[in-house]
């Protein structure tokens, strides 16, 4: 496994989330694992999660938060 070498940012409902791991997945090309901590006081609901790599934002996706 190799750590991602570009700046990586994750937001949950527009609030910054702490990135714990950002690695390339073994034996694959273009597949990554990004672990992050949901910010405190995020209400249980569908949350908008957005990842930016090398300052390029990806589309926001909705995920359930409990």
Secondary structure as UniProt FT lines:
FT   STRAND          2..3
FT   STRAND          8..12
FT   TURN            13..14
FT   STRAND          15..24
FT   TURN            26..27
FT   STRAND          32..37
FT   TURN            40..41
FT   STRAND          45..53
FT   TURN            54..55
FT   STRAND          56..57
FT   STRAND          61..65
//
